[in-house]
Amino acid sequence: MNHYGRLFHISIYGESHGEALGVIIDGMPSGIKIDQDLIQKDMERRQPKAIGTTPRKEADVVNIISGVYQGFSTGAPLHLMIENTNTRSQDYDRLKSHPRPGHADFVADKKYHGFQDPRGGGHFSGRLTAAVVAAGAIAKMIIPFDISSKLVQLGECTEMDKLDDYVMTIQKEQDSVAGIIEIKATHMTVGLGEPFFGKLDAEIGKMMFSIPAVKGVEIGVGFRGITMKGSEFNDLIIDENGTTKTNHSGGISGGISNGNDVIIRVMIKPASSISKPQETYHFGHEKVETLDIGGRHDVAIARRAGIVLENALAIVLADLYLINKAYQ
């Protein structure tokens, strides 16, 4: 389905090359000052600017259709709409019979019996993350936490000052590259999340894996903790507020926020759409043929995915924050 959340409930809609995409937010508390500048600043951070990002650039102006009056939320559903103004749908005409390897083209055709919108990946496209960014910007207006992100690795490159040269090498090879992004939430409170179903880390994982191209999520030290013994992994509490000496658990104990920083690392896979020709099955000709995709695509999606993951986390925290307040 296309919705998430219990109290802060979002529903996204649209396709990559449709007239518009957007999000409807239900459960928005009334009286929240809506900061249009914050929304647009976050949308701007998602724009392709760095070397290795797509030449397709949309204005991404967020139009607030309902739920706001005189600058404040009314308590009614918020409708945020973003028009698509820079599409080249002809680039995708042939992909219904010659689907891109690694992309959703094949499974979408089978699941929806050929009625799916194939243009730009349709509803499966990373273009839909614009709606996530818009909704997350609204979520940030509710929560008292600060959220940030940073790219820590791109392919084999861990030196961020050498990223441009590295990406240009991949670009010359007509290929794409994966990345790891670290997201941090600070000034956290204790108590967000549930003991079993609805754990904070489970909700984070569910949300992050909903973002196109996400293939791995770690909380705290994650898989790197495999070499640590319990005496090393345990986060020793050093004061009455629950502050810990280390933060190997990433700010979450028993599925509930413990007041320390929430630390997440997310792996973004290489973009499926690459310029390099690939030998893959043509369903119309019933044989393997060369696929030359063409179009406008990212070499390094991870270079502009940080704000998407930040705002995805904001949505999770807003929902659990409102639930926690309801309990109190």
DOTORMI-51850 format. One record per residue (C-alpha): residue in one letter; z, y, x. Coordinates in steps of 0.1 Angstrom, whole numbers, plus 5000, padded with zeros to 4 digits. Layout:
BEGIN
AZYX/...
END
This chain:
BEGIN
M500050005000/N499850365010/H503350495006/Y506650495025/G510250585019/R512950564992/L514350924988/F511851105010/H508750924996/I505250985010/S501850864997/I498850925019/Y495250935006/G491651005018/E489050875042/S487750985076/H484551125062/G485651195026/E485951545012/A489651565020/L492751365030/G496351445024/V499851345014/I502051374984/I505751394991/D508251304964/G511951344966/M511751674985/P515051864980/S514752204964/G515452524982/I514052415016/K512252705033/I508752585039/D507552695074/Q503752715072/D503652815109/L505452495119/I503052285099/Q500052445116/K501552435151/D502052055147/M498552015134/E497252215163/R499051975187/R497051685172/Q493751865180/P491451715207/K491751945237/A492451735267/I489851555288/G489051215272/T489651315236/T487051315209/P484451605206/R485051595168/K487251895160/E488451975125/A490152295114/D492952095099/V494252375077/V496952235055/N496652355019/I499852334999/I498652254964/S502052214946/G505752194950/V506352534967/Y507152864950/Q507853194968/G508053005001/F510652744990/S510452384978/T510852354941/G512051994940/A508751884924/P506351674944/L504651854974/H500951804977/L499451875011/M495651865014/I493451885045/E489651925041/N487151735063/T484551985075/N483051825106/T481651475098/R478551285110/S478450995086/Q475050865097/D476650745129/Y478250465109/D475450345086/R474750025107/L478249915113/K478649735079/S476449455093/H477349495129/P481149565129/R482949715159/P485049455179/G488749545178/H488249775148/A489049715111/D485349715101/F485149335097/V488549275079/A487949585056/D484649445045/K486149105037/K489249235020/Y487449494998/H484349284992/G482049545007/F483249834985/Q485150005013/D484050345028/P482650255062/R482150615074/G484350685104/G486450385096/G487250515061/H490950475051/F491550275083/S490750575106/G493050755129/R491951065111/L494550975084/T497251045110/A496651415101/A498451345068/V501351185088/V501651495110/A501651725079/A504351515061/G506451485093/A506351865097/I507951895063/A510451625072/K511551825102/M512552105078/I515151875063/I516751695092/P519151855118/F517751655147/D515351755174/I512351535182/S510151535213/S507651315230/K505951265263/L503151055277/V504650835304/Q501650615313/L497950595307/G496350265318/E497350215354/C498150585359/T501850695359/E501451025377/M500851275350/D499351535374/K496451295381/L495651215345/D492451415342/D490851255372/Y491850905360/V490450965325/M487251095339/T486850775358/I487250575326/Q484950805308/K482150755334/E482650375329/Q481950445292/D485250275283/S488650365269/V492250325280/A495750255266/G498850465269/I502650465265/I504450745248/E508150805248/I509750965217/K513251105217/A515451225188/T518551435200/H521551585183/M521851265162/T524651185138/V526350845133/G525450635103/L521750635096/G520350295087/E521649975070/P523349665085/F520549425077/F517349515058/G516749885063/K518049895099/L517150215116/D515250035143/A513449815118/E512350115098/I511150285130/G509149975139/K507649955105/M506550315106/M505250315141/F503249995136/S501750165105/I500050415128/P496450305138/A496250185174/V499950115179/K500449765194/G503949775209/V507249945201/E510449935222/I513850075214/G515950185243/V515249965274/G513349725252/F511749425270/R512949565303/G516349445293/I515349085300/T516749105335/M520049265325/K523249065318/G525549165289/S527949345312/E524949555324/F523249605291/N526349705271/D526650085265/L530250175273/I531850425250/I533350715269/D534750955243/E535950975206/N532551085194/G530950755205/T529150905235/T528050615258/K527850595295/T524350445293/N521950425264/H520250095268/S520350035230/G518350355224/G520950515202/I521150235176/S523949985172/G523849715145/G520849885130/I522750215126/S522450535146/N525450565169/G525150945177/N523450905210/D519750995216/V517250765198/I514750655224/I511550485215/R508550385236/V505250315219/M502050155233/I498750285220/K495850045226/P492550155240/A490150295214/S487950025199/S484950255197/I483550285232/S480250405247/K479750085267/P477349835250/Q479149525237/E477749185228/T479149105193/Y478048925161/H475549095138/F476148955103/G472749065090/H470748895117/E473248605120/K473448615158/V475248795186/E473449115196/T474149425216/L476149695198/D475750045210/I478250235189/G477350605196/G479350865177/R482251085189/H485350895200/D488450925222/V488550775257/A492350815257/I493850835222/A497350845236/R496651195250/R496951345215/A499151085197/G502551225207/I502851455178/V501751185154/L504550955166/E507151245166/N506351325130/A506250965120/L509850935134/A510751255115/I509651085082/V511850785089/L514851005098/A514451235068/D514450935044/L517550775060/Y519251115063/L518951175026/I520150825018/N523150875041/K523951205024/A523751034990/Y526350775001/Q528651055012/
END
